Amino acid sequence: VMDVLRRNEASILAVLETFVYDPLINWRLVDQGSGGEPGVGNSYDMTINKKAIEILQKVRKKLTGYDDVTNERHTMVEVQVQSLISQATASENLCQLYMGWCPFW
């Protein structure tokens, strides 16, 4: 699956980029630290765009094989997938899950 995602990186990013400029998406809900109100000047709009662009950059890095944790670039898909699996199953990450998800059941 990661190989297909990497090959179609431009198409995926083009679709995701539309959400950056979509007026129906409320990025304030995504940004936990933002306390601004909608429609109160340009500072709120800049906060929205900064958060949206930050998320888009993170997706772009994942699609190009860049690993945020180790600061490495994986050229082989298998190595990247193994790194993502090890991050997803690490105890440090699992303990930060949303409690309501009930991963212990």
All heavy atoms as an XYZ file, in Angstrom:
836
protein
N       0.832     -1.189      0.000
C       0.000      0.000      0.000
C       0.875      1.251      0.000
O       0.584      2.214     -0.696
C      -0.957     -0.010      1.223
C      -1.705      1.287      1.334
C      -1.897     -1.159      1.152
N       1.955      1.221      0.793
C       2.844      2.384      0.864
C       3.489      2.661     -0.487
O       3.686      3.812     -0.853
C       3.904      2.171      1.936
C       4.825      3.362      2.131
S       3.985      4.875      2.652
C       3.656      4.498      4.339
N       3.782      1.605     -1.232
C       4.369      1.780     -2.564
C       3.404      2.518     -3.485
O       3.794      3.430     -4.218
C       4.753      0.419     -3.148
C       5.549      0.550     -4.423
O       6.407      1.459     -4.494
O       5.309     -0.246     -5.351
N       2.135      2.162     -3.429
C       1.116      2.842     -4.248
C       0.960      4.293     -3.807
O       0.849      5.195     -4.638
C      -0.233      2.087     -4.160
C      -1.333      2.851     -4.867
C      -0.102      0.694     -4.733
N       0.973      4.528     -2.502
C       0.877      5.902     -1.996
C       2.052      6.742     -2.463
O       1.883      7.897     -2.866
C       0.809      5.896     -0.462
C      -0.469      5.359      0.156
C      -0.315      5.242      1.667
C      -1.648      6.242     -0.189
N       3.240      6.170     -2.407
C       4.429      6.913     -2.851
C       4.373      7.233     -4.348
O       4.748      8.319     -4.759
C       5.693      6.120     -2.555
C       6.170      6.247     -1.143
C       7.525      5.596     -1.026
N       8.113      5.790      0.262
C       9.366      5.476      0.542
N      10.144      4.945     -0.393
N       9.842      5.668      1.737
N       3.923      6.261     -5.149
C       3.858      6.491     -6.600
C       2.836      7.556     -6.963
O       2.988      8.245     -7.965
C       3.543      5.193     -7.334
C       4.758      4.308     -7.505
C       4.472      3.132     -8.370
N       3.873      2.089     -7.513
C       2.930      1.270     -7.911
N       2.442      1.325     -9.110
N       2.451      0.361     -7.072
N       1.787      7.692     -6.165
C       0.729      8.666     -6.442
C       0.796      9.856     -5.494
O      -0.228     10.462     -5.181
C      -0.635      7.986     -6.336
C      -0.781      6.909     -7.379
O      -0.618      7.159     -8.562
N      -1.064      5.695     -6.936
N       1.976     10.194     -5.059
C       2.184     11.272     -4.096
C       1.602     12.601     -4.574
O       0.904     13.290     -3.824
C       3.681     11.436     -3.821
C       4.021     12.629     -2.968
C       5.513     12.899     -2.934
O       6.301     12.113     -3.490
O       5.871     13.929     -2.350
N       1.843     12.972     -5.820
C       1.375     14.260     -6.334
C      -0.159     14.340     -6.308
O      -0.719     15.376     -5.918
C       1.895     14.486     -7.745
N      -0.814     13.275     -6.690
C      -2.276     13.269     -6.698
C      -2.842     13.355     -5.284
O      -3.789     14.096     -5.021
C      -2.807     12.001     -7.359
O      -2.357     11.924     -8.680
N      -2.253     12.610     -4.366
C      -2.726     12.618     -2.975
C      -2.541     13.990     -2.355
O      -3.446     14.527     -1.708
C      -1.997     11.534     -2.162
C      -2.402     10.154     -2.667
C      -2.279     11.682     -0.669
C      -1.564      9.031     -2.137
N      -1.378     14.596     -2.565
C      -1.127     15.919     -1.998
C      -2.019     16.986     -2.625
O      -2.431     17.928     -1.945
C       0.349     16.286     -2.153
C       1.303     15.470     -1.271
C       2.746     15.810     -1.588
C       0.996     15.677      0.195
N      -2.338     16.844     -3.910
C      -3.236     17.806     -4.557
C      -4.624     17.753     -3.935
O      -5.261     18.784     -3.706
C      -3.306     17.529     -6.055
N      -5.091     16.543     -3.639
C      -6.405     16.405     -3.001
C      -6.368     16.965     -1.580
O      -7.269     17.693     -1.163
C      -6.844     14.920     -2.995
C      -8.062     14.725     -2.127
C      -7.119     14.447     -4.410
N      -5.322     16.648     -0.831
C      -5.225     17.126      0.546
C      -5.056     18.642      0.626
O      -5.520     19.273      1.578
C      -4.074     16.429      1.265
C      -4.264     14.946      1.540
C      -3.017     14.360      2.186
C      -5.482     14.713      2.405
N      -4.385     19.217     -0.362
C      -4.150     20.661     -0.343
C      -5.451     21.450     -0.463
O      -5.551     22.573      0.027
C      -3.195     21.053     -1.472
C      -2.682     22.458     -1.341
C      -1.609     22.765     -2.362
O      -1.313     21.916     -3.219
O      -1.065     23.882     -2.298
N      -6.464     20.862     -1.057
C      -7.745     21.570     -1.148
C      -8.345     21.810      0.227
O      -9.052     22.792      0.436
C      -8.753     20.782     -2.009
O      -8.979     19.503     -1.426
C      -8.249     20.633     -3.428
N      -8.055     20.940      1.188
C      -8.572     21.126      2.548
C      -7.930     22.311      3.253
O      -8.507     22.855      4.191
C      -8.375     19.858      3.379
C      -9.251     18.726      2.934
C      -8.715     17.633      2.279
C     -10.614     18.764      3.163
C      -9.517     16.586      1.870
C     -11.437     17.722      2.747
C     -10.881     16.636      2.100
N      -6.743     22.701      2.826
C      -6.076     23.869      3.434
C      -6.895     25.125      3.176
O      -7.013     25.989      4.047
C      -4.646     24.023      2.873
C      -4.006     25.307      3.363
C      -3.795     22.825      3.253
N      -7.479     25.223      2.005
C      -8.196     26.434      1.611
C      -9.711     26.284      1.679
O     -10.439     27.186      1.292
C      -7.770     26.835      0.198
C      -6.271     26.994      0.102
C      -5.489     26.032     -0.524
C      -5.646     28.090      0.678
C      -4.112     26.167     -0.586
C      -4.269     28.222      0.626
C      -3.517     27.265     -0.013
O      -2.157     27.393     -0.059
N     -10.196     25.140      2.159
C     -11.625     24.896      2.251
C     -12.214     25.681      3.414
O     -11.823     25.488      4.564
C     -11.888     23.409      2.441
C     -13.366     23.044      2.334
O     -14.199     23.971      2.249
O     -13.670     21.850      2.322
N     -13.171     26.578      3.156
C     -13.737     27.388      4.244
C     -14.620     26.588      5.191
O     -14.946     27.060      6.277
C     -14.555     28.456      3.505
C     -14.890     27.836      2.195
C     -13.733     26.922      1.862
N     -14.994     25.383      4.827
C     -15.844     24.574      5.694
C     -15.061     23.812      6.760
O     -15.642     23.316      7.722
C     -16.654     23.578      4.858
C     -17.606     24.218      3.841
C     -18.304     23.147      3.040
C     -18.610     25.106      4.540
N     -13.739     23.702      6.582
C     -12.905     23.011      7.552
C     -12.521     23.993      8.655
O     -11.999     25.061      8.393
C     -11.625     22.452      6.895
C     -11.966     21.497      5.771
C     -10.731     21.789      7.937
C     -12.653     20.234      6.226
N     -12.799     23.623      9.890
C     -12.466     24.468     11.030
C     -11.182     23.941     11.663
O     -11.207     23.015     12.469
C     -13.620     24.462     12.034
C     -13.431     25.484     13.122
O     -12.403     26.140     13.213
N     -14.432     25.617     13.965
N     -10.040     24.529     11.295
C      -8.752     24.059     11.788
C      -8.562     24.383     13.264
O      -7.702     23.822     13.914
C      -7.622     24.657     10.968
C      -7.552     24.045      9.614
C      -8.013     24.584      8.450
C      -7.057     22.750      9.268
N      -7.816     23.704      7.410
C      -7.223     22.583      7.888
C      -6.477     21.725     10.002
C      -6.831     21.434      7.232
C      -6.082     20.584      9.349
C      -6.267     20.445      7.974
N      -9.373     25.260     13.808
C      -9.276     25.596     15.224
C      -9.562     24.358     16.068
O      -8.993     24.171     17.141
C     -10.242     26.721     15.587
C     -10.143     27.189     17.020
C     -11.056     28.361     17.284
N     -12.458     28.066     17.011
C     -13.315     27.544     17.892
N     -12.915     27.250     19.089
N     -14.566     27.319     17.562
N     -10.440     23.483     15.604
C     -10.758     22.270     16.339
C      -9.598     21.289     16.327
O      -9.428     20.503     17.253
C     -12.009     21.611     15.757
C     -13.289     22.434     15.844
C     -14.426     21.715     15.146
C     -13.639     22.748     17.279
N      -8.780     21.334     15.284
C      -7.627     20.452     15.185
C      -6.499     20.957     16.069
O      -5.796     20.190     16.705
C      -7.144     20.345     13.720
C      -5.873     19.536     13.616
C      -8.231     19.758     12.859
N      -6.322     22.270     16.139
C      -5.248     22.879     16.914
C      -5.704     23.038     18.356
O      -6.490     23.917     18.678
C      -4.877     24.237     16.304
C      -3.645     24.829     16.944
O      -2.952     24.104     17.671
O      -3.389     26.018     16.719
N      -5.190     22.208     19.250
C      -5.613     22.223     20.646
C      -5.190     23.508     21.358
O      -5.842     23.944     22.279
C      -5.021     21.021     21.389
C      -5.445     19.696     20.819
C      -6.938     19.456     20.960
O      -7.586     19.954     21.855
N      -7.493     18.681     20.040
N      -4.094     24.127     20.949
C      -3.594     25.304     21.644
C      -4.226     26.604     21.183
O      -4.008     27.648     21.771
N      -5.027     26.582     20.145
C      -5.610     27.804     19.608
C      -6.830     28.204     20.414
O      -7.721     27.423     20.638
C      -6.009     27.598     18.142
O      -6.671     28.732     17.666
N      -6.853     29.458     20.834
C      -7.994     29.923     21.595
C      -8.762     30.996     20.873
O      -9.647     31.625     21.428
N      -8.436     31.229     19.611
C      -9.070     32.302     18.849
C     -10.485     31.977     18.441
O     -10.916     30.844     18.463
N     -11.214     33.003     18.091
C     -12.583     32.839     17.627
C     -12.626     33.028     16.123
O     -11.871     33.815     15.574
C     -13.494     33.880     18.288
C     -13.658     33.667     19.777
C     -14.379     32.370     20.087
O     -15.307     31.999     19.337
O     -14.010     31.711     21.071
N     -13.511     32.326     15.422
C     -13.611     32.492     13.980
C     -14.037     33.900     13.609
O     -14.871     34.498     14.272
C     -14.679     31.481     13.569
C     -14.982     30.653     14.758
C     -14.387     31.314     15.951
N     -13.423     34.401     12.565
C     -13.829     35.686     12.018
C     -13.329     36.894     12.789
O     -13.836     37.981     12.629
N     -12.321     36.732     13.637
C     -11.810     37.855     14.410
C     -10.467     38.276     13.830
O      -9.439     38.113     14.440
C     -11.665     37.487     15.908
C     -11.153     38.658     16.703
C     -12.976     36.985     16.453
N     -10.455     38.798     12.665
C      -9.234     39.340     12.081
C      -8.397     38.310     11.358
O      -8.725     37.144     11.274
N      -7.247     38.771     10.862
C      -6.379     37.931     10.050
C      -5.529     36.976     10.873
O      -5.039     35.998     10.349
C      -5.464     38.810      9.192
C      -6.257     39.551      8.143
O      -7.325     39.103      7.751
N      -5.743     40.671      7.695
N      -5.308     37.246     12.150
C      -4.455     36.369     12.941
C      -5.060     34.971     13.041
O      -4.346     33.979     13.030
C      -4.227     36.948     14.331
O      -5.454     37.029     15.019
N      -6.364     34.885     13.130
C      -7.018     33.576     13.192
C      -6.840     32.841     11.871
O      -6.544     31.659     11.859
C      -8.503     33.733     13.534
C      -9.230     32.416     13.568
C      -9.045     31.547     14.627
C     -10.070     32.038     12.530
C      -9.693     30.326     14.665
C     -10.720     30.823     12.567
C     -10.528     29.971     13.633
O     -11.162     28.769     13.662
N      -6.987     33.544     10.757
C      -6.814     32.924      9.445
C      -5.393     32.410      9.270
O      -5.175     31.358      8.693
C      -7.159     33.904      8.335
C      -8.632     34.272      8.355
O      -9.445     33.464      8.827
O      -8.953     35.377      7.895
N      -4.404     33.153      9.779
C      -3.018     32.718      9.673
C      -2.790     31.481     10.535
O      -2.068     30.579     10.148
C      -2.068     33.846     10.091
C      -2.086     35.034      9.134
S      -1.748     34.562      7.430
C      -0.014     34.238      7.566
N      -3.426     31.410     11.708
C      -3.302     30.236     12.567
C      -3.882     29.019     11.865
O      -3.302     27.937     11.890
C      -4.035     30.452     13.904
O      -3.511     31.613     14.526
C      -3.871     29.263     14.808
N      -5.010     29.197     11.232
C      -5.637     28.095     10.501
C      -4.702     27.607      9.406
O      -4.429     26.430      9.295
C      -6.978     28.541      9.886
C      -7.994     28.796     10.984
C      -7.501     27.501      8.914
C      -9.273     29.413     10.485
N      -4.208     28.514      8.606
C      -3.352     28.123      7.497
C      -2.050     27.500      7.983
O      -1.556     26.555      7.384
C      -3.072     29.315      6.596
C      -4.298     29.724      5.818
O      -5.201     28.919      5.618
N      -4.354     30.959      5.394
N      -1.473     28.018      9.076
C      -0.232     27.454      9.589
C      -0.441     26.013     10.034
O       0.378     25.149      9.743
C       0.302     28.305     10.747
C       0.969     29.585     10.297
C       1.288     30.504     11.448
C       2.301     29.941     12.389
N       2.699     30.908     13.438
N      -1.525     25.745     10.726
C      -1.796     24.387     11.189
C      -2.077     23.455     10.011
O      -1.578     22.332      9.965
C      -2.975     24.392     12.167
C      -3.237     23.060     12.799
C      -2.053     22.615     13.638
C      -2.345     21.302     14.322
N      -1.184     20.824     15.073
N      -2.856     23.922      9.054
C      -3.178     23.108      7.880
C      -1.921     22.801      7.073
O      -1.721     21.662      6.634
C      -4.201     23.833      7.018
N      -1.078     23.785      6.897
C       0.151     23.588      6.134
C       1.106     22.676      6.885
O       1.786     21.840      6.293
C       0.787     24.949      5.792
C      -0.110     25.661      4.777
C       2.197     24.792      5.257
C       0.260     27.083      4.505
N       1.124     22.788      8.207
C       1.958     21.907      9.023
C       1.538     20.451      8.861
O       2.381     19.563      8.714
C       1.844     22.333     10.487
C       2.631     21.502     11.465
C       2.381     21.959     12.888
O       2.352     23.177     13.131
O       2.208     21.078     13.747
N       0.256     20.202      8.859
C      -0.254     18.834      8.677
C       0.062     18.331      7.272
O       0.472     17.186      7.080
C      -1.766     18.782      8.965
C      -2.017     19.027     10.453
C      -2.365     17.453      8.527
C      -3.469     19.222     10.812
N      -0.096     19.192      6.277
C       0.215     18.816      4.900
C       1.703     18.488      4.742
O       2.059     17.528      4.054
C      -0.199     19.938      3.942
C      -0.121     19.634      2.464
C      -1.091     18.526      2.093
C      -0.427     20.882      1.655
N       2.566     19.253      5.398
C       4.011     18.985      5.345
C       4.336     17.624      5.969
O       5.188     16.888      5.466
C       4.784     20.087      6.086
C       4.754     21.427      5.405
C       5.614     21.450      4.168
O       6.519     20.640      4.000
N       5.335     22.376      3.277
N       3.648     17.298      7.061
C       3.886     16.014      7.721
C       3.479     14.850      6.815
O       4.191     13.853      6.720
C       3.122     15.958      9.037
C       3.500     14.807      9.892
C       2.946     14.953     11.278
C       3.488     13.850     12.153
N       3.237     14.052     13.554
N       2.365     15.000      6.116
C       1.937     13.959      5.174
C       2.935     13.854      4.023
O       3.296     12.753      3.595
C       0.512     14.251      4.648
C       0.145     13.320      3.506
C      -0.502     14.156      5.764
N       3.407     14.996      3.531
C       4.386     14.994      2.442
C       5.656     14.263      2.870
O       6.221     13.467      2.111
C       4.719     16.424      2.022
C       5.742     16.497      0.897
C       6.010     17.924      0.453
N       4.874     18.382     -0.342
C       4.146     19.463     -0.062
N       4.428     20.192      0.990
N       3.146     19.801     -0.833
N       6.109     14.504      4.095
C       7.307     13.823      4.586
C       7.095     12.321      4.657
O       7.981     11.548      4.297
C       7.689     14.357      5.971
C       8.330     15.713      5.946
C       8.685     16.146      7.360
C       9.361     17.488      7.373
N       9.714     17.895      8.745
N       5.930     11.906      5.136
C       5.646     10.470      5.218
C       5.630      9.841      3.830
O       6.118      8.728      3.637
C       4.304     10.216      5.905
C       4.281     10.555      7.362
C       5.039      9.547      8.183
C       4.874      9.880      9.650
N       5.706      9.049     10.490
N       5.068     10.544      2.848
C       4.995      9.998      1.492
C       6.358      9.932      0.808
O       6.560      9.120     -0.091
C       4.018     10.815      0.643
C       2.539     10.657      0.997
C       1.697     11.597      0.164
C       2.083      9.222      0.814
N       7.275     10.782      1.208
C       8.617     10.740      0.619
C       9.557      9.838      1.393
O      10.706      9.683      1.020
C       9.225     12.156      0.527
O       9.253     12.738      1.822
C       8.446     13.024     -0.433
N       9.074      9.252      2.503
C       9.886      8.314      3.254
C      10.622      8.919      4.426
O      11.413      8.245      5.072
N      10.369     10.167      4.743
C      11.060     10.823      5.857
C      10.433     10.395      7.173
O       9.218     10.389      7.328
C      10.987     12.338      5.697
C      11.733     13.094      6.771
C      13.109     13.209      6.724
C      11.052     13.680      7.827
C      13.799     13.893      7.705
C      11.726     14.363      8.813
C      13.106     14.470      8.744
O      13.774     15.142      9.731
N      11.272     10.032      8.128
C      10.810      9.578      9.438
C      11.026     10.699     10.449
O      12.159     11.127     10.673
C      11.582      8.323      9.845
C      11.019      7.662     11.075
O      10.067      8.204     11.657
O      11.536      6.601     11.452
N       9.947     11.170     11.075
C      10.036     12.265     12.040
C      10.775     11.875     13.312
O      11.422     12.701     13.935
C       8.631     12.761     12.419
C       7.963     13.520     11.300
O       8.680     14.045     10.435
O       6.723     13.588     11.300
N      10.678     10.636     13.709
C      11.272     10.196     14.974
C      12.786     10.073     14.852
O      13.530     10.587     15.690
C      10.642      8.862     15.427
C      11.313      8.338     16.679
C       9.155      9.035     15.652
N      13.248      9.398     13.824
C      14.689      9.161     13.675
C      15.377     10.181     12.780
O      16.592     10.152     12.649
C      14.934      7.756     13.099
O      14.327      7.684     11.809
C      14.387      6.684     14.003
N      14.612     11.071     12.174
C      15.152     12.081     11.244
C      15.937     11.443     10.106
O      16.981     11.936      9.700
C      16.015     13.115     11.977
C      15.183     13.976     12.874
O      14.022     14.261     12.584
N      15.751     14.396     13.985
N      15.447     10.321      9.619
C      16.063      9.632      8.490
C      15.098      9.600      7.318
O      13.897      9.747      7.486
C      16.387      8.178      8.863
C      17.389      8.001      9.953
C      17.586      6.534     10.295
O      16.732      5.710      9.921
O      18.593      6.224     10.943
N      15.660      9.378      6.146
C      14.832      9.186      4.954
C      14.992      7.757      4.494
O      16.102      7.297      4.220
C      15.242     10.138      3.841
C      14.348      9.976      2.630
C      14.347     11.203      1.767
N      13.314     11.050      0.771
C      13.565     10.806     -0.507
N      14.797     10.715     -0.935
N      12.571     10.676     -1.356
N      13.886      7.039      4.461
C      13.898      5.639      4.044
C      13.616      5.576      2.546
O      12.561      5.982      2.092
C      12.837      4.843      4.793
C      12.987      4.896      6.274
N      14.057      4.345      6.935
C      12.197      5.440      7.235
C      13.920      4.542      8.229
N      12.805      5.203      8.439
N      14.583      5.060      1.793
C      14.386      4.957      0.355
C      13.613      3.688      0.006
O      12.891      3.661     -0.975
C      15.736      4.962     -0.380
O      16.568      3.944      0.174
C      16.408      6.309     -0.246
N      13.750      2.663      0.820
C      13.038      1.415      0.568
C      11.719      1.424      1.335
O      11.661      1.765      2.517
C      13.881      0.218      0.991
C      15.137      0.050      0.155
S      16.090     -1.397      0.643
C      14.903     -2.687      0.468
N      10.666      1.032      0.647
C       9.324      1.022      1.233
C       9.262      0.056      2.412
O       8.659      0.369      3.443
C       8.279      0.654      0.157
C       6.912      0.483      0.780
C       8.241      1.710     -0.925
N       9.892     -1.084      2.291
C       9.842     -2.092      3.350
C      10.433     -1.556      4.649
O       9.910     -1.822      5.741
C      10.585     -3.365      2.926
C       9.937     -4.110      1.786
C      10.278     -3.522      0.413
O      11.184     -2.663      0.331
O       9.622     -3.902     -0.561
N      11.517     -0.806      4.544
C      12.155     -0.241      5.731
C      11.239      0.802      6.380
O      11.106      0.845      7.603
C      13.528      0.387      5.370
C      14.145      1.077      6.568
C      14.457     -0.675      4.819
N      10.592      1.624      5.566
C       9.682      2.629      6.098
C       8.485      1.981      6.780
O       8.085      2.389      7.875
C       9.193      3.576      5.006
C       8.277      4.661      5.553
C       7.691      5.547      4.476
O       7.807      5.263      3.292
N       7.068      6.618      4.901
N       7.914      0.962      6.174
C       6.758      0.281      6.764
C       7.152     -0.371      8.080
O       6.417     -0.278      9.075
C       6.177     -0.751      5.770
C       5.154     -1.637      6.451
C       5.555     -0.043      4.584
N       8.312     -1.001      8.123
C       8.766     -1.615      9.373
C       8.977     -0.558     10.451
O       8.637     -0.776     11.614
C      10.061     -2.407      9.135
C      10.477     -3.219     10.324
C       9.416     -4.230     10.737
O       8.792     -4.868      9.906
N       9.204     -4.365     12.027
N       9.493      0.599     10.082
C       9.678      1.690     11.043
C       8.339      2.195     11.563
O       8.177      2.450     12.768
C      10.454      2.834     10.378
O      10.541      3.937     11.238
N       7.357      2.325     10.677
C       6.024      2.775     11.098
C       5.356      1.751     12.015
O       4.692      2.125     12.992
C       5.148      3.051      9.871
C       5.544      4.257      9.022
C       4.724      4.291      7.746
C       5.378      5.533      9.805
N       5.541      0.482     11.724
C       4.960     -0.568     12.575
C       5.605     -0.536     13.957
O       4.915     -0.645     14.979
C       5.106     -1.949     11.910
C       4.186     -2.046     10.699
C       4.807     -3.071     12.906
C       4.391     -3.286      9.857
N       6.913     -0.382     14.000
C       7.582     -0.353     15.307
C       7.172      0.885     16.108
O       7.036      0.817     17.333
C       9.103     -0.419     15.149
O       9.588      0.729     14.510
N       6.929      2.013     15.443
C       6.446      3.210     16.136
C       5.026      2.995     16.649
O       4.686      3.421     17.752
C       6.471      4.420     15.207
C       7.847      4.934     14.890
C       7.801      6.042     13.859
O       6.797      6.729     13.711
N       8.889      6.201     13.135
N       4.197      2.335     15.858
C       2.803      2.131     16.232
C       2.659      1.136     17.378
O       1.687      1.199     18.133
C       2.005      1.652     15.026
N       3.611      0.227     17.525
C       3.519     -0.772     18.584
C       4.407     -0.459     19.784
O       4.447     -1.245     20.731
C       3.874     -2.167     18.028
O       5.185     -2.111     17.445
C       2.866     -2.611     16.990
N       5.093      0.667     19.761
C       5.957      1.050     20.880
C       5.117      1.397     22.102
O       4.090      2.066     22.001
C       6.828      2.239     20.484
N       5.557      0.954     23.252
C       4.823      1.210     24.496
C       4.674      2.698     24.775
O       3.652      3.137     25.298
C       5.543      0.544     25.668
O       5.591     -0.841     25.495
N       5.686      3.488     24.433
C       5.641      4.932     24.667
C       4.504      5.589     23.884
O       3.896      6.547     24.348
C       6.965      5.597     24.269
C       8.158      5.122     25.054
C       8.767      3.846     24.481
O       8.567      3.556     23.276
O       9.423      3.132     25.239
N       4.234      5.074     22.703
C       3.149      5.632     21.887
C       1.793      5.054     22.268
O       0.788      5.755     22.244
C       3.427      5.394     20.403
C       4.646      6.153     19.930
O       5.003      7.183     20.490
N       5.295      5.652     18.910
N       1.772      3.776     22.611
C       0.507      3.141     22.970
C      -0.069      3.716     24.260
O      -1.281      3.797     24.423
C       0.695      1.625     23.119
C       0.917      0.856     21.823
C       1.251     -0.595     22.114
C      -0.288      0.957     20.915
N       0.783      4.138     25.174
C       0.285      4.676     26.438
C      -0.352      6.057     26.263
O      -1.014      6.550     27.168
C       1.393      4.726     27.476
S       2.651      5.960     27.178
N      -0.189      6.677     25.103
C      -0.759      7.998     24.854
C      -2.078      7.929     24.098
O      -2.629      8.948     23.718
C       0.232      8.856     24.065
C       1.501      9.113     24.811
C       2.498      9.900     23.998
O       2.134     10.605     23.070
N       3.754      9.787     24.340
N      -2.603      6.728     23.887
C      -3.856      6.560     23.165
C      -5.018      7.181     23.925
O      -4.988      7.312     25.147
C      -4.156      5.075     22.948
C      -3.291      4.354     21.943
C      -3.598      2.864     21.962
C      -3.524      4.894     20.549
N      -6.050      7.494     23.210
C      -7.274      8.007     23.810
C      -7.909      6.915     24.657
O      -8.166      5.817     24.191
C      -8.222      8.468     22.692
C      -9.596      8.827     23.156
C      -9.791      9.875     24.049
C     -10.699      8.139     22.701
C     -11.059     10.209     24.477
C     -11.977      8.467     23.121
C     -12.144      9.510     24.005
O     -13.398      9.844     24.436
N      -8.156      7.212     25.924
C      -8.654      6.215     26.869
C     -10.028      5.669     26.446
O     -10.312      4.501     26.662
C      -8.737      6.824     28.260
C      -9.085      5.806     29.302
S      -7.804      4.565     29.372
C      -7.720      4.306     31.088
N     -10.858      6.510     25.855
C     -12.188      6.084     25.447
C     -12.168      5.032     24.353
O     -13.177      4.365     24.107
N     -11.042      4.867     23.687
C     -10.923      3.871     22.633
C     -10.877      2.462     23.233
O     -11.194      1.483     22.578
C      -9.665      4.147     21.814
C      -9.426      3.190     20.719
C     -10.257      2.899     19.682
C      -8.277      2.372     20.534
N      -9.698      1.956     18.856
C      -8.480      1.625     19.366
C      -7.103      2.220     21.228
C      -7.536      0.718     18.902
C      -6.174      1.316     20.754
C      -6.401      0.581     19.605
N     -10.513      2.364     24.506
C     -10.441      1.102     25.261
C      -9.554      0.061     24.591
O      -9.989     -1.046     24.261
C     -11.828      0.528     25.500
S     -12.892      1.613     26.419
N      -8.271      0.392     24.363
C      -7.382     -0.563     23.711
C      -7.084     -1.785     24.565
O      -6.575     -2.777     24.072
C      -6.106      0.251     23.470
C      -6.127      1.276     24.536
C      -7.579      1.606     24.760
N      -7.421     -1.717     25.844
C      -7.125     -2.821     26.757
C      -8.185     -3.901     26.719
O      -8.055     -4.922     27.380
C      -6.962     -2.291     28.193
C      -8.011     -1.303     28.590
C      -9.241     -1.717     29.053
C      -7.760      0.053     28.469
C     -10.200     -0.802     29.410
C      -8.722      0.979     28.831
C      -9.958      0.554     29.301
N      -9.285     -3.727     25.996
C     -10.349     -4.734     25.926
C     -10.117     -5.672     24.802
O      -9.948     -5.597     23.751
C     -11.717     -4.085     25.806
C     -12.181     -3.502     27.092
C     -11.542     -3.516     28.290
C     -13.391     -2.791     27.311
N     -12.272     -2.863     29.225
C     -13.419     -2.407     28.668
C     -14.444     -2.435     26.522
C     -14.447     -1.695     29.215
C     -15.475     -1.724     27.075
C     -15.477     -1.362     28.409
